[in-house]
Amino acid sequence: MSVINNLIDIIKRYFISGVLVVVPVILTFIVLRFLFETIDGILKTYLHNILGYYRTGLGVLTIALLILLFGVLTRNYVGSRIYRAGDRLLVRMPIIRPIYSAAKQLLEAMTTSTGGSFKEVGLVEYPRKGAYQLCFVSRYFELDVEGEKRKFVAVFVPSTPTPVSGMVVIVPVEEVLRLDMSVEDGIKFLVSGGVASPELVRHRMAQKQSVS
């Protein structure tokens, strides 16, 4: 009987080791495939009309080249001035302004550590009481409710495995459980479907927050 138990233990150890290798690869493949298919399909129709044919990957290659080209252009004096002029134009257009500004701010919040980035990682009861969703704290503010000022917080509730999409939920500040976790670790947690999470996540003690 002990031989069988030892054999089972050995198999379990090897299986867990295999999971630690395979699961990150699978999750990375799923995310990259989703992004590839989404990006590849953006220019599919246009490239087919221009070239008369289409091959899988042409859309991704074209967009990558365009991004690289825009990156090169905006790094020089003339290109940067054109970019700033175009940016000012887009943020003034009635319909495009909210979409463009929101998308730009979201990407900056996810990738930079400036003042406009996400402030904290937290947990909020969503979509029902007793169930918690990882969220990024965007902004603290006060809301006048029948003459009484109450503190609220806007949190971004991202989706999995693509955290650049999601929804904004506004909740009372005391209903957000702040975590001692960096935004980068929060993104890793979401992209991995919860696999890349520490065994112990500490609660960050509430501090006096400035309303901006």
C-alpha positions as CSV (number, residue, x, y, z in Angstrom):
1,M,0.0,0.0,0.0
2,S,2.9,2.4,0.8
3,V,4.4,1.7,-2.6
4,I,1.1,2.9,-4.2
5,N,1.0,6.0,-2.0
6,N,4.5,6.8,-2.9
7,L,3.8,6.4,-6.6
8,I,0.7,8.6,-6.3
9,D,2.8,11.3,-4.5
10,I,5.5,11.2,-7.2
11,I,2.8,11.5,-10.0
12,K,1.2,14.4,-8.1
13,R,4.5,16.3,-7.8
14,Y,5.3,15.7,-11.5
15,F,1.8,16.8,-12.5
16,I,2.0,20.0,-10.4
17,S,5.4,20.8,-11.9
18,G,3.9,20.3,-15.4
19,V,0.9,22.5,-14.6
20,L,3.3,25.3,-13.5
21,V,5.0,25.1,-16.9
22,V,2.0,24.5,-19.2
23,V,-0.7,26.7,-17.7
24,P,1.2,30.0,-18.2
25,V,2.0,29.0,-21.7
26,I,-1.7,28.2,-22.4
27,L,-2.9,31.4,-20.9
28,T,-0.3,33.4,-22.8
29,F,-1.4,31.7,-26.0
30,I,-5.1,32.4,-25.4
31,V,-4.5,36.1,-24.7
32,L,-2.2,36.5,-27.7
33,R,-4.5,34.6,-30.0
34,F,-7.4,36.8,-29.0
35,L,-5.4,39.9,-29.6
36,F,-4.0,38.6,-32.9
37,E,-7.5,37.7,-34.2
38,T,-8.9,41.0,-33.1
39,I,-6.1,43.1,-34.5
40,D,-5.8,41.0,-37.7
41,G,-9.5,41.5,-38.5
42,I,-9.4,45.3,-38.3
43,L,-7.8,45.8,-41.7
44,K,-8.9,42.6,-43.3
45,T,-11.5,44.1,-45.6
46,Y,-9.4,47.1,-46.6
47,L,-6.3,45.0,-47.4
48,H,-8.3,42.6,-49.4
49,N,-9.8,45.4,-51.4
50,I,-6.4,47.0,-52.0
51,L,-4.3,43.9,-52.7
52,G,-7.1,41.7,-54.1
53,Y,-6.2,38.9,-51.7
54,Y,-5.6,38.4,-48.0
55,R,-3.4,36.2,-45.9
56,T,-3.7,35.6,-42.1
57,G,-1.4,37.9,-40.3
58,L,-1.3,40.7,-42.9
59,G,-3.5,42.8,-40.7
60,V,-1.3,42.4,-37.6
61,L,1.8,43.1,-39.7
62,T,0.3,46.2,-41.3
63,I,-0.8,47.6,-37.9
64,A,2.5,46.9,-36.3
65,L,4.3,48.7,-39.1
66,L,1.9,51.7,-38.8
67,I,2.4,51.8,-35.0
68,L,6.2,51.8,-35.6
69,L,5.9,54.5,-38.2
70,F,3.8,56.7,-36.0
71,G,6.2,56.1,-33.2
72,V,9.2,57.2,-35.3
73,L,7.3,60.3,-36.6
74,T,6.2,61.5,-33.2
75,R,9.8,61.3,-31.9
76,N,11.0,64.1,-34.1
77,Y,10.1,67.8,-33.9
78,V,7.8,68.1,-36.9
79,G,6.0,64.8,-36.1
80,S,5.5,65.7,-32.5
81,R,3.9,69.1,-33.5
82,I,1.6,67.3,-35.9
83,Y,0.7,64.8,-33.3
84,R,-0.2,67.5,-30.7
85,A,-2.2,69.3,-33.3
86,G,-4.1,66.1,-34.2
87,D,-4.6,65.3,-30.5
88,R,-6.1,68.7,-29.8
89,L,-8.4,68.3,-32.8
90,L,-9.7,64.9,-31.6
91,V,-10.3,66.0,-28.0
92,R,-12.5,68.9,-29.4
93,M,-14.8,66.8,-31.6
94,P,-18.1,66.2,-29.9
95,I,-18.6,62.4,-30.7
96,I,-15.0,61.3,-30.9
97,R,-13.8,63.3,-27.8
98,P,-15.2,61.1,-25.0
99,I,-14.1,57.8,-26.7
100,Y,-10.6,59.0,-27.7
101,S,-9.9,60.7,-24.4
102,A,-11.1,57.7,-22.3
103,A,-9.1,55.2,-24.3
104,K,-6.0,57.3,-24.1
105,Q,-6.3,57.8,-20.3
106,L,-7.1,54.1,-19.7
107,L,-3.9,53.0,-21.6
108,E,-1.8,55.6,-19.8
109,A,-3.3,54.5,-16.4
110,M,-2.4,50.8,-17.2
111,T,1.1,51.5,-18.4
112,T,2.5,54.5,-16.6
113,S,3.0,55.6,-13.0
114,T,2.0,59.3,-13.5
115,G,-0.6,61.2,-11.6
116,G,-3.3,60.0,-14.0
117,S,-2.6,56.3,-13.4
118,F,-4.6,54.0,-11.2
119,K,-4.0,54.8,-7.6
120,E,-4.6,51.4,-5.9
121,V,-5.8,47.8,-6.4
122,G,-8.8,46.8,-4.4
123,L,-11.8,44.5,-4.0
124,V,-15.4,45.5,-4.5
125,E,-18.5,43.5,-4.0
126,Y,-19.6,42.8,-7.6
127,P,-21.8,41.6,-9.3
128,R,-23.6,40.6,-6.1
129,K,-23.2,40.9,-2.4
130,G,-20.7,38.3,-1.1
131,A,-18.8,38.0,-4.4
132,Y,-15.7,40.1,-4.8
133,Q,-14.1,41.5,-8.0
134,L,-10.6,42.8,-8.3
135,C,-10.7,46.5,-9.3
136,F,-8.4,49.4,-9.9
137,V,-9.1,52.6,-8.0
138,S,-9.4,55.5,-10.4
139,R,-10.5,58.5,-8.5
140,Y,-11.9,59.6,-5.1
141,F,-14.6,62.3,-5.1
142,E,-17.5,63.7,-3.1
143,L,-21.1,63.4,-4.1
144,D,-23.8,65.8,-2.8
145,V,-26.7,63.6,-1.8
146,E,-29.7,65.7,-0.6
147,G,-27.4,68.4,0.9
148,E,-25.1,65.8,2.5
149,K,-21.6,65.3,1.1
150,R,-20.6,61.7,0.9
151,K,-17.3,60.2,-0.2
152,F,-17.4,57.9,-3.2
153,V,-14.7,56.2,-5.3
154,A,-14.8,55.3,-9.0
155,V,-13.3,51.9,-9.6
156,F,-12.5,50.3,-12.9
157,V,-13.6,46.6,-13.0
158,P,-11.6,44.9,-15.8
159,S,-12.5,41.8,-17.6
160,T,-10.4,38.6,-17.9
161,P,-8.1,37.9,-19.7
162,T,-8.0,41.3,-21.4
163,P,-7.9,43.9,-18.6
164,V,-8.0,46.9,-21.0
165,S,-11.8,46.3,-21.3
166,G,-14.3,46.4,-18.5
167,M,-16.7,48.8,-16.7
168,V,-16.6,51.6,-14.2
169,V,-18.5,51.2,-10.9
170,I,-19.0,54.0,-8.4
171,V,-19.3,52.9,-4.8
172,P,-19.1,54.5,-1.4
173,V,-15.4,54.7,-0.4
174,E,-15.9,52.5,2.7
175,E,-17.1,49.6,0.5
176,V,-13.8,49.3,-1.3
177,L,-11.3,46.9,0.3
178,R,-7.9,48.2,-0.6
179,L,-5.2,45.7,-1.2
180,D,-1.4,45.9,-0.7
181,M,-0.9,45.0,-4.3
182,S,0.7,46.9,-7.2
183,V,-1.2,47.6,-10.3
184,E,1.2,45.4,-12.3
185,D,0.5,42.5,-9.9
186,G,-3.2,43.2,-10.3
187,I,-2.9,42.9,-14.1
188,K,-1.0,39.7,-13.7
189,F,-3.7,38.3,-11.5
190,L,-6.4,39.1,-14.0
191,V,-4.5,37.9,-17.1
192,S,-3.7,34.6,-15.5
193,G,-7.3,34.0,-14.4
194,G,-6.2,34.2,-10.8
195,V,-3.4,31.7,-11.2
196,A,-0.6,34.3,-10.7
197,S,-1.8,35.4,-7.3
198,P,0.1,35.4,-3.9
199,E,-1.1,33.0,-1.2
200,L,-1.6,36.0,1.2
201,V,-2.9,39.4,0.1
202,R,-2.8,41.9,2.8
203,H,-5.4,44.6,3.4
204,R,-4.0,48.1,3.0
205,M,-5.1,50.3,5.9
206,A,-7.3,53.2,4.8
207,Q,-5.6,56.5,4.7
208,K,-7.1,60.0,4.3
209,Q,-7.7,60.4,0.6
210,S,-7.6,63.7,-1.2
211,V,-10.6,64.4,-3.5
212,S,-9.5,65.5,-6.9
